[in-house]
Amino acid sequence: MKLKVLSGAALWLALISLAHVWWNVGFGNLAHRFEVLMGKERDELVVGFLPVT
Amino acid sequence: MTEHSEEGSLFRSQKFTDWPTVKEALIAKEVGAVFILAPMAMQLRADGVKVKVCYLGHRDGTALVVGKDSDIHDFGDLKGKIVAIPSRFANQNLLMHKMMKEWGMPDDSIELRELPPPEHPTALLAGSIDGYIVGEPFAAKAEVDGFGRVLYHTKDIWPEFISCVLVVRDDLIEEQRELVQELIDGIAKSGKWLDESQEHRMDAAEVAGKYYYFQPPALLKHVLSKPVDRVKYTNLAPLKDDFDEIMNLAVEVGVLSKPIAFEEYADDSFVKPLAELDWHMDELAKPTAADMEGKQ
């Protein structure tokens, strides 16, 4: 019984974490952040401008 | 350079044509930072968009232009005339109201007409407006083409005038401080380099005109040299007193619906003394031929 509860909790945790990454972070973004941390890719930032003056 | 990259981070620019799209792009996190008008930044924050003003784009660099042969010789002569402004959220709009107050003129004594900046010079030439107030290089355009005359440079009527500010998303400020710092250091170093010598300014006009702004380098050279303090790229820290003045004017004019505290929409923690900042030109990545072709 204890093993079943622990397995269920672990599975729930894994699923909820994957869902969080999918919805809130994005797997592509996560992979990019990892590559940046490893020094394999350059960090990138898009800067917008509104030429209204 | 960041801790994790020897080449430095990559900053890409994206042009927007209207304010609602900028707002959506910030909310959707499609852009991390944007250069927009100072009162717009305050309104964004008032609307609940989580961004902060972290730096300025430049100081001064705006002029009030009238027809070369017109009978307008001071601000009082604008009474009953039509003057184009870039946007009601522009600091140029607030400046016009400030001037009307200083000259003892009623708020409706000049008709202020919103027009996209590139249309200002052509509207003056066509005679549909009597003057316009706008950021460079559109102010210089009428002057260089011989049909406009600068009535006032902002440096002479509102010294250290603020037009464009850099807003950054709150989540980047909290989670990627190093990246935001690198961006702001880059802007500060570039501004310092520009203001160091006329030679630097002329080089910048040549490159920016050809590859970024797609405008005649001669026009940008005029902007950056006649007079030399027409636009400045130093003193770019967001200062509370400057912003309080803009905010109070914006509330008075009705551009902002209610006052907003400086601390709510500004973060000056990335500002470093200029003495600590310098480009190491030999360490900068050189653009490749493909990079330059891509920009043409």
Chai-1 contact restraints between the chains, C-beta under 6 A:
chainA,res_idxA,chainB,res_idxB,connection_type,confidence,min_distance_angstrom,max_distance_angstrom,comment,restraint_id
A,V36,B,H4,contact,1.0,0.0,6.0,A-B,restraint_1
A,G39,B,H4,contact,1.0,0.0,6.0,A-B,restraint_2
A,R42,B,S5,contact,1.0,0.0,6.0,A-B,restraint_3
A,R42,B,E7,contact,1.0,0.0,6.0,A-B,restraint_4
A,R42,B,S9,contact,1.0,0.0,6.0,A-B,restraint_5
A,R42,B,L10,contact,1.0,0.0,6.0,A-B,restraint_6
A,D43,B,S9,contact,1.0,0.0,6.0,A-B,restraint_7
A,D43,B,L179,contact,1.0,0.0,6.0,A-B,restraint_8
A,E44,B,L10,contact,1.0,0.0,6.0,A-B,restraint_9
A,L45,B,F11,contact,1.0,0.0,6.0,A-B,restraint_10
A,L45,B,G32,contact,1.0,0.0,6.0,A-B,restraint_11
A,L45,B,L179,contact,1.0,0.0,6.0,A-B,restraint_12
A,V46,B,R12,contact,1.0,0.0,6.0,A-B,restraint_13
A,V46,B,Q14,contact,1.0,0.0,6.0,A-B,restraint_14
A,V46,B,V31,contact,1.0,0.0,6.0,A-B,restraint_15
A,V47,B,F11,contact,1.0,0.0,6.0,A-B,restraint_16
A,V47,B,S13,contact,1.0,0.0,6.0,A-B,restraint_17
A,V47,B,A33,contact,1.0,0.0,6.0,A-B,restraint_18
A,G48,B,Q14,contact,1.0,0.0,6.0,A-B,restraint_19
A,G48,B,F16,contact,1.0,0.0,6.0,A-B,restraint_20
A,G48,B,V31,contact,1.0,0.0,6.0,A-B,restraint_21
A,G48,B,V34,contact,1.0,0.0,6.0,A-B,restraint_22
A,F49,B,F35,contact,1.0,0.0,6.0,A-B,restraint_23
A,L50,B,F16,contact,1.0,0.0,6.0,A-B,restraint_24
A,L50,B,V22,contact,1.0,0.0,6.0,A-B,restraint_25
A,L50,B,I36,contact,1.0,0.0,6.0,A-B,restraint_26
A,V52,B,P86,contact,1.0,0.0,6.0,A-B,restraint_27
A,V52,B,S87,contact,1.0,0.0,6.0,A-B,restraint_28
A,T53,B,P86,contact,1.0,0.0,6.0,A-B,restraint_29
A,T53,B,A90,contact,1.0,0.0,6.0,A-B,restraint_30
A,T53,B,G135,contact,1.0,0.0,6.0,A-B,restraint_31
A,T53,B,S163,contact,1.0,0.0,6.0,A-B,restraint_32
